[in-house]
Amino acid sequence: MAEGFVFKWYVIETYLPQMLDGGMLTARLAVVGIAMALILGLVIALMRLSGFRFLSALVDAYIQFFRGIPLFVSLIWLYYGLTMLTGLNIPPVTAGLTCLAMLHSAYLAEVYRAGIESVSKGQREAALSVGLKRSQVMRYIILPQAVRTVLPPICNEFTVMLKSISILSLVGVDELVRKTMFATAQTRRPFEMYTFLALIYIVVVVAFSRLVNLLERRMQYVK
């Protein structure tokens, strides 16, 4: 740090409303994105466990493909590449959420699979023997137990997505990081702005982690 440098926290005050607006947009995008990824990931996991070789091979290729590609690259391909190839203009938020959902669904599919397979086969066989259909066994026996196993990694995936939203600034989405970049350009005080940005993320992630820990304890108590 240069000699004589002094943090000027008051410069944040002017841009605080804009940054908070960006923070709210980031939170909304993270919630929508994780909801999309949760649904898509479950579908992919069930397809992989279906027993059909073609479906298993197809979703395995999907998982390996999206887990192997950086989010930055997939966003560039979808937002810019698809437009150049087809002339179709995709809204920045739609492109960003689509990329986030596809990437995180690939990880969540493996989380679901591990959770489902953690339930003993004996319970599945016992449920089938008393006349329950396979769909009923999955809905009433397997998934409720798997939830306890997959909850921690799902919550971790949400925090990763929350921070991944920042890359949407590349395509013009006015989320928290983009608002901070704008404020930094106006004030020319990057240390103050990005320190405040880091504090926002830390507070949100720590608060969410505490909430998840409370939920886990309650689920163990119910069990």
NUBA-310676 format. One record per residue: x, y negated, z negated of N, C-alpha, C, CB in turn. Coordinates in steps of 0.05 Angstrom, whole numbers, plus 32768, in hexadecimal, padded with zeros to 4 digits. Glycine has a CB too. Layout:
% NUBA-310676
XYZXYZXYZXYZ
...
//
This chain:
% NUBA-310676
80118018800080008000800080127FE780007FED80007FE7
800B7FD38010801B7FBB8013801C7FAC7FF980117FAA8029
80337F9F7FF480367F8F7FDB80227F797FDA80527F847FD9
80147F767FC480017F607FC17FE57F677FCA800B7F497FCF
7FE17F7F7FD57FC77F877FDE7FB37F897FC77FC77FA17FEE
7F9C7F7E7FCA7F877F7E7FB57F6D7F887FC17F847F627FA8
7F617F9B7FB47F467FA47FBD7F327F8E7FB87F3E7FBE7FAF
7F227F897FCD7F0D7F747FCB7EF27F827FCD7F117F5E7FE1
7EE87F8B7FB77ECF7F9A7FB77EB77F8A7FBF7ECA7FA67F9C
7EB97F707FBC7EA27F5F7FC37E9B7F5F7FE17EA77F427FBA
7EAE7F677FF27EA87F68800F7E947F7E80157EC27F6D801F
7E917F9180037E7E7FA780087E617F9D80057E837FBE7FF5
7E5D7F897FF37E427F807FED7E337F7880057E447F697FD9
7E3F7F6A80187E317F60802F7E267F7780417E437F4E8040
7E367F8C80437E2F7FA280557E237FBA80467E477FAB8064
7E1E7FB7802C7E137FCD801C7DF77FD680277E107FC48000
7DE57FC4802E7DCB7FCE80387DCE7FDE80527DB87FB6803D
7DDF7FD580647DE37FE4807D7DEF7FFF80787DF57FD48090
7E02800080657E0F801A805F7DFB802D80517E278016804D
7DEA802280407DD6803380347DC2803D80487DC88024801D
7DBB802D805B7DA9803680717DB6804D80807DA3801E8084
7DD0804980867DDF805F80947DE0807880837DFB8056809A
7DE2807480687DE3808B80577DC8809A80567DE98083803B
7DB2808B80577D98809880587D9480A780727D8280838055
7D9D809C80887D9B80AA80A27DAC80C380A27DA4809780B9
7DC480C180967DD580D980947DC780EF80847DF080D28086
7DBB80E8806E7DAD80FB805D7D958108806D7DA280EE8043
7D8680F8807B7D6F8103808A7D79811680A07D5F80EC8097
7D8E810E80AE7D99811F80C37DA3813980B87DAF811080D2
7DB0813880A07DBA815080947DA38163808C7DCB8149807B
7D8E815880817D778169807A7D6A817680927D628158806A
7D66816680A77D5A817180BF7D6C818580CC7D53815B80D4
7D86817F80CD7D9A819180D97D9C81AB80CA7DB4818480DA
7D9C81AB80B07D9F81C480A17D8581D480A37DA681BE8084
7D6E81C780A57D5581D580A97D5581E480C37D3D81C280A7
7D5E81D680D87D6081E380F37D7381FB80F27D6881CF8108
7D8A81F780E57D9F820C80E37D95822380D37DB8820080D8
7D86821E80BD7D7C823480AD7D69824680BC7D6E82288094
7D57823980CB7D43824980DB7D51825880F17D2E823680E6
7D62824A81007D70825781177D82826D810D7D7F82428127
7D90826780F77DA3827B80EB7D95829480E37DB2826F80D4
7D7D829180D77D6E82A980CE7D6582BA80E67D5582A180BE
7D5B82AC80FB7D5382BA81137D6B82CA811F7D4882A68128
7D8282BD81207D9A82CA812B7DA282E2811A7DB182B6812D
7DA182DF81007DA882F580EE7D95830C80F27DA882EB80D1
7D7B830780F47D68831D80F77D6C832A81127D4B831280F4
7D73831B81267D78832781417D918339813F7D7C83118156
7DA5833081307DBD8341812E7DB8835A811F7DD383318121
7DA68359810C7DA0837180FC7D89838281077D99836980DF
7D7F837A811F7D688387812A7D6D83A481337D5E83778142
7D8683AA81387D8D83C581427D8E83C781607D7983D98138
7D8683B2816E7D8883B2818B7DA483A981937D7283A08198
7DB283B981A37DCE83B381A97DD0839981B97DDA83C981B9
7DBE839581CC7DBF837D81DD7DBC836481CC7DAA837E81F3
7DA8836481BA7DA4834D81A97DBC834881977D8B83508199
7DC6835E818B7DDD835C81797DF5835081887DE48377816D
7DFA835981A07E11834F81B07E0D833281B77E15836081C9
7DF4832B81BE7DEE831081C67DF282FC81AF7DD1830E81D0
7DE8830281977DEB82F081817E0782F081767DD782F8816A
7E15830781797E31830781717E4282F481827E3D83248173
7E3C82F4819C7E4982E181AE7E4382C481A77E4182E781CC
7E2A82BF81A07E2182A581977E30829C817F7E0282A58191
7E3282AE816B7E4082A781527E5D82A181577E3D82BE813E
7E6A82B281667E8782AE816B7E8C8295817C7E9282C6817A
7E7A828F818E7E7D827881A07E7C825E818F7E67827881B6
7E66825B81807E63824281727E75823F81597E46823F8169
7E7D8255814D7E90825481377EAC824D81427E91826E8128
7EB18252815B7ECB824D81667ECF823281737ED18262817A
7EB9822381767EBA820981837EB881F3816F7EA482068199
7ECA81DF816F7EC881C8815C7EAE81B981637EE081B6815E
7EA281AE814E7E8A819E81517E8E818781647E8081948136
7EA5817B81637EAC816481757EA9816D81927EC8815A816F
7EB4818481997EB3818D81B57E97819381BE7EC581A681B8
7E8781A181AD7E6C81A881B57E5B818F81B87E5F81BA81A0
7E60817A81A87E51816281AA7E58815381C47E57814F8192
7E71815381CB7E79814681E47E6D815581FC7E98814681E7
7E6E817081FB7E63818082117E45817A82157E67819E820B
7E36817A81FE7E1A817782007E11815B82087E0D817F81E6
7E1D814781FA7E14812C81FE7E1E811F82187E1D811A81E7
7E388124821E7E43811882367E44812B824D7E60810E8230
7E4C814482487E4F8157825D7E35815E826B7E5C81708253
7E208163825B7E06816A82667DFB815482777DF281728251
7E00813B826E7DF68124827D7E04812282977DFB810A826D
7E1E812682987E2D812582B17E25813B82C57E4B812682AC
7E1E815382BA7E18816982CB7DFB816882D57E1C818382BC
7DE9815F82C47DCC816082CB7DBF814582CE7DBE817082B7
7DCB813082C37DBF811682C47DAA811382AE7DB1811182DE
7DA88127829C7D95812682867DA18116826F7D8C8142827D
7D93810282667D9C80F282507D9080FC82367D9580D48254
7DA1810682247D998110820B7D9D80FB81F57DA8812B8203
7D8980F581E57D8C80E281CF7DA380EB81BD7D7280DE81BF
7DB380D881B37DC980DF81A27DC280F081897DD780C68198
7DAC80E9817C7DA380F881647D9C8114816C7D8C80EA8156
7D8E811881827D878133818B7D9F814381927D74813181A4
7DB2813781A07DCB814681A67DDA814D818D7DDD813581B9
7DDC813B817A7DEB814081627DDE815681517DED81278152
7DC48154814E7DB68169813E7DB78184814B7D9981618139
7DB5818581657DB7819E81747DD281AB816F7DB2819A8192
7DE7819C81727E0281A7816E7E0681B081517E1781928175
7DFD81A0813E7DFF81A781227DF081C1811C7DF681918110
7DD881C381267DC781DA81217DD381F3812D7DAB81D6812D
7DDE81F181457DEA820981527E03821281437DF08203816F
7E1481FE813C7E2C8205812E7E26821281137E3E81EC812A
7E16820581027E11820F80E77DFF822780E77E0581F980D6
7DEE822B80FB7DDE824380FC7DF0825B81017DC982418113
7E068258810F7E19826E81137E25827780F97E2F82668127
7E2C826480E87E37826B80CD7E21827680BB7E44825280C0
7E09826A80BC7DF4827380AA7DE9828E80B27DDD825F80AB
7DEB829580CC7DE382B080D47DF382C580C67DE582B380F3
7E0D82C080C37E1E82D380B57E1882D480977E3C82CC80BA
7E1182BC808D7E0A82BB80707DF082CB806B7E05829D8068
7DDC82C7807D7DC382D7807A7DC982F5807D7DAF82CE8090
7DD982FC80907DDF831880957DEB8325807C7DF1831C80AD
7DFE831780717E0B832180597DF7832480427E2383108051
7DE68310803F7DD2831180297DBE8327802D7DC482F78028
7DB5832B80457DA28341804B7DAF835C80467D97833F8067
7DC7835F804F7DD58379804C7DDD837F80307DED837A805F
7DDD836A801F7DE4836E80037DCE837C7FF37DEA83537FF5
7DB5837B7FFE7D9F83897FF17DA183A77FF87D83837E7FFB
7D9F83B87FE47DA483D57FE87D9083E17FFC7DA283E37FCD
7D9A83F4800B7D888401801F7D72841180117D9984138031
7D78841A7FF87D6484297FEA7D4A841A7FE57D6F84327FCF
7D4C84007FE17D3483F17FDD7D2483EF7FF77D3B83D47FD3
7D3283EC800D7D2583EB80277D178406802D7D3983E5803D
7D24841C80287D198436802D7D01843C801B7D2E844C8029
7D03843380027CED84377FEF7CD584277FF77CF6842F7FD2
7CD9840F80017CC283FE80097CB5840A80227CCC83E1800F
7CC5841480347CBA8421804C7CAA843A80467CD084278061
7CB4844880317CA78462802A7C8C845E801E7CB984718016
7C86844680137C6C844180077C598434801B7C6E84307FEE
7C61843280347C50842880497C53840C80527C35842C8041
7C6783FE80487C6B83E280517C7883E2806D7C7D83D3803D
7C7083CE807D7C7C83CB80977C9883BE80947C6B83B980A9
7CA883C180A97CC483B680A87CC3839880A37CD383BD80C1
7CB0838A80B07CAE836D80AD7CA7836680907C9A836180C0
7C96837680847C8E837280687CA5837780557C7683838061
7CB4838C805B7CCC8392804A7CE0837B804B7CD983AC8054
7CE4837080637CF7835A80657CEC834180577CFB83538083
7CD2833C805A7CC78324804E7CC4832580307CAC831E805A
7CBB833C80257CB5833D80097CCA834A7FF87C9B834D8006
7CDC835A80047CF083697FF47D0C835E7FF97CEF83877FFB
7D14835D80127D30835780197D36833980167D3683608035
7D27832880247D2D830B80247D2C82FE80097D1A82FD8036
7D1883047FF77D1882F77FDD7D3282FD7FCD7D0083007FCD
7D3C83167FD07D55831D7FC17D6D83117FCF7D58833B7FBF
7D6D830F7FE97D8383047FF87D8782E67FF37D8083098016
7D7182D97FED7D7282BC7FE87D8582B67FD17D5682B17FE1
7D8582C67FBC7D9782C17FA57DB482C37FAD7D9182D57F8E
7DBA82D47FC17DD582D87FCA7DDE82C27FDC7DD882F37FD7
7DCC82B97FEE7DD482A680037DD182897FFA7DC482AB801B
7DC582847FE47DC082687FDC7DDA82587FD97DB182677FC2
7DEF82627FCB7E0782527FC87E15824B7FE37E1B82617FB7
7E19825F7FF57E258257800F7E13824680207E2B8270801F
7DF98248801E7DE78236802D7DEA821A80237DC9823F802A
7DEB821680097DEF81FB7FFE7E0A81F080067DEC81FC7FDF
7E1F820180067E3981F8800F7E3881EF802C7E4E820E800C
7E2881FE803C7E2581F780597E1881DC805C7E16820C8068
7E0581D5804A7DF881BB804B7E0C81A580457DE181BA8036
7E1D81A880327E318193802C7E44819080447E40819A8013
7E4B81A680517E5C81A480697E4E8195807F7E6481C08073
7E34819B80837E24818D80977E22816F80907E098199809A
7E1E816980777E1B814D806F7E34813D80777E18814B8050
7E4B814980747E64813B807C7E68813C809A7E7C8147806E
7E5E815180A77E61815480C47E50813F80D37E59817080CD
7E3B813480C77E2B812080D47E3B810980DD7E15811680C0
7E52810480D07E6380ED80D77E6C80EE80F47E7B80EC80C5
7E6E810681007E788108811B7E6480FD812F7E7F81248122
7E4A80FA81277E3680EF81387E3B80D2813F7E1A80F2812C
7E4D80C5812F7E5480AA81367E6180A781517E67809E8120
7E6C80BD815B7E7980BD81757E6580B8818C7E8780D8817A
7E4C80BF81887E3880BB819C7E2480A581957E2880D581A1
7E2C809481827E1C807C817C7E07807E81687E1080738195
7E06809481587DF2809781437DFB8085812B7DEF80B5813A
7DEA807481227DF18061810C7DEF806E80F17DDF8049810E
7DFE808380ED7DFF809080D27E13808180C17E0680AE80D5
7E19808C80AA7E28807E80957E448077809F7E2A808F807D
7E52808980AC7E6D808380B57E6E806E80CA7E7B809D80BF
7E5B806F80DD7E5A805A80F17E55803E80E57E4580618106
7E43803D80D27E3D802480C47E56801A80B67E26802880AF
7E65802D80AA7E7E8025809C7E92801B80B07E89803D808D
7E94802780C77EA7801E80DC7EA0800280E57EA6803180F4
7E867FFC80E87E7D7FE280F07E847FCD80DB7E5F7FE180F5
7E7F7FD480C27E867FC280AB7EA47FBD80AA7E7B7FCD8091
7EB37FD280AF7ED07FCF80AE7EDA7FBC80C47EDE7FEA80B1
7ECE7FBF80DC7ED67FAD80F27ECF7F9080EC7EC87FB6810C
7EB97F8C80DE7EB07F7080D87EC17F6480C17E937F7080D0
7EC87F7480AD7ED67F6980967EF47F6C80987ECC7F77807D
7EFD7F7F80A87F197F8680AA7F247F8E808E7F297F6E80B5
7F137F9C807F7F1B7FA680657F167FC480647F0C7F97804E
7F267FD480727F217FF180747F238000805A7F347FFD8088
7F367FF880497F3A800680307F218005801E7F527FFC8020
7F167FED801C7EFE7FEA800B7EE77FF980177EF77FCC8009
7EE37FF780317ECC8003803E7ECD8022803D7EC97FFA805A
7EE4802C80447EE6804A80447EE9805680297EFE80528055
7EF3804680167EF280507FFA7ED680527FF07F03803E7FE8
7EC6803E7FF67EAA803E7FEF7E9B80557FFD7E9C80237FF5
7EA2805A80167E96807080257E9C808A80187EA180708042
7EB5808E80107EBD80A780027EAE80AA7FE87EDB80A77FFD
7EAA80947FD97E9C80967FC07E7F809E7FC47E9D807B7FB2
7E7280947FD97E57809C7FE07E5580BA7FE47E4C808D7FF8
7E6780C57FF57E6780E17FFB7E6C80F27FE17E7C80E88010
7E7F80E97FD17E8580F87FB87E6D80F97FA67E9D80EB7FAA
7E5F80E27FA27E4880E17F917E3280F37F9B7E3E80C47F8E
7E2D80F27FB57E1781037FC07E1E81207FBE7E1280FB7FDD
7E3681287FC57E3E81447FC57E3E814F7FA87E5981487FD2
7E4981407F957E4A81497F7A7E2D814B7F6E7E5A81367F68
7E1C81387F747E0181397F6A7DF281517F767DF1811F7F71
7DF681567F907DE9816D7F9C7DF481877F917DEE816D7FBB
7E0E81897F8B7E1A81A17F807E0E81A67F647E39819E7F7E
7E0A81917F547DFE81957F3A7DE2819F7F3C7DFE817A7F2A
7DD381957F507DB8819E7F547DB781BB7F5C7DAA818D7F6A
7DCA81C47F6D7DCB81DF7F767DD281F27F5E7DE081E37F8C
7DE581E97F4E7DEC81F97F367DD481FD7F247E0381EC7F27
7DC481E87F207DAC81EA7F107D9881FE7F1C7D9F81CE7F0D
7D9581FC7F367D82820E7F447D8C822B7F427D8082067F62
7DA682307F447DB0824B7F427DAB82567F267DCF824B7F48
7DAF82467F117DAA824F7EF67D8D82567EF27DB3823A7EE2
7D7B82467EFD7D5F824C7EFA7D5782667F087D4E82347F04
7D63826A7F207D5D82827F2E7D67829B7F1F7D6982817F4A
7D7E82997F137D8882AF7F037D7682B47EEB7DA582A97EFA
7D6B829F7EDF7D5982A27EC87D4082B07ED17D5382867EBC
7D3582A87EE87D1D82B57EF27D2282D37EF87D1382A87F0C
7D3A82D87F027D4182F47F087D4183057EEF7D5C82F57F16
//
